Amino acid sequence: MEPVRANSTPLPEHPSHEPDLALGRLLGDFTALAGQLCAAPIVMVSQLHGHFSAGAAEADGARAPMRRQWWRFPGQSGVLRSNTDFNLCEAAAGSTDEVTEIGDLAAHACHAASPMVAGAPGVRFYAGAAFGDTAEGFLGTLCVLDRQARSLTPAQRIALPLLARNLAERLCLQRQIGQLQQQVLTDGLTGVGNRRAFDQRVHEEWARHLRSGTPMSLLMIDVNRFKQYNDTYGHPAGDRVLVKLGQLLRMPLRSSDFVARWGGDEFAVILPDTPEGSAGMVAERIHAVVAGAAWPHRQISLSIGIASVSPAEHCDFGVLLQRADQAMYSCKRRG
């Protein structure tokens, strides 16, 4: 979804696009409904605790904020995200009433100095209904706002919390679906992507490489003498090595990179926007991380094959895979 800014006073912070398109569509639909039901020109959803969608923390990085706000103004086709002020929404979430309603914020001692009142978007009226709870893993508010002092009708006071509860149910369902999708694309032993996830991601990144004309690299990684390790120390010990390796491989990578278990003791790493020289540096960092780790029984080493494709080169991703695989086996033979 492409958020469209309305012809109104902009919010103080620059909006950022919601990475989860399904969540963006859901919030867009419910803010539109809330605006129609309550005759409100401005609608906002606050995320006060947890994440509304499965995998949101991973998508946005380890330092992703736990609190967010999505806004809808007249003329927008969807929502835009901008954190403005959470005090009103926290009060609504902590209230025992189904709807927290303040007819004139400018005349309210606690909220007259709020950024959304004193600055952009300059609201006067607020009504919010909480949804979800910490037991469900998330807590938020569905809010309707106006630049004029006003009040909800009795029917609107009934409709807003009903809509908020329905939003919570839809978010729970969407989170469950997202978690199931993640499980389908996750290797059960190591926790990294599985072969299916790799196939999906490499197609996506290859298409992006063709569109953007940026370089792309691939690493194929194999544990040296892993069969011997299994034969000597047993398969449970070998599994522990693979689990630890899955954790270590992610450490030197960017959030845009992708690691998957290719099969057995082989892993693959997709490096978007990465030329061959930079891919070599990533491989060196992986070797350093593995060499510096404490391993049970004996030290582990890797063979890493590197393949890159430049914007000017014409080939398909099958050729890239073949090159990386051949480069890995060349490393093993040299080792």
Secondary structure, 3 states (H helix, E strand, C coil): CCCCCCCCCCCCCCCECCCCHHHHHHHHHHHHHHHHHHCCCEEEEEEEEECCCCCHHHHHCCCCCCCEEEEECCCCCCCEECCCCCHHHHHHHHCCCCCEEECCHHHCCCCCCCHHHHCCCCCCEEEEEEEEEHHHCEEEEEEEEECCCCCCCHHHHHHHHHHHHHHHHHHHHHHHHHHHHHHHCECCCCCCECHHHHHHHHHHHHHHHHHHCCCEEEEEEEECCHHHHHHHHCHHHHHHHHHHHHHHHHCCCCCCCEEEEEECCEEEEEEECCCHHHHHHHHHHHHHHHHHCCCCCCCCCEEEEEEEECCCCCCCHHHHHHHHHHHHHHHHHHC
